[in-house]
Amino acid sequence: MEYIYIGLGLLILACLILVISQLRNSLVRINITLDKIARQMGVLDEVDDKIKDLVSEGKKIEAVKRYRKITGAGLKEANDYVDKLIAKELND
C-alpha cells in the first residue's frame, strides 16, 4: 500500500515538473514577443539612453533599478542588461 502512495507522489511530482517547464517556455516566448513589440515602438531606445547615462556616470545600481522600473524585468535580467552596456562602453 505504501508503494502506491509513493508512486502517486512521484507521478504528481513529475506532472508538476512538466507544467512548470511548460510555463517557463511560455514565459520565454512572451518575453521575446514583448521585446519585439518594445523595439518596434522605440521603448528600448529610450531605455538605452537613460540607462547609458547612468552607466557612463558609474551608477550601476541606479541603472539596474531604473531598467527594472521601466521594463518590469527581474533583477538578474536587469543586471545582465546593464553589464552588457558596461562591457560595450568599455570596448568603445
Secondary structure, 3 states (H helix, E strand, C coil): CHHHHHHHHHHHHHHHHHHHHHHHHHHHHHHHHHHHHHHHHCHHHHHHHHHHHHHHCCCHHHHHHHHHHHHCCCHHHHHHHHHHHHHHHHHC
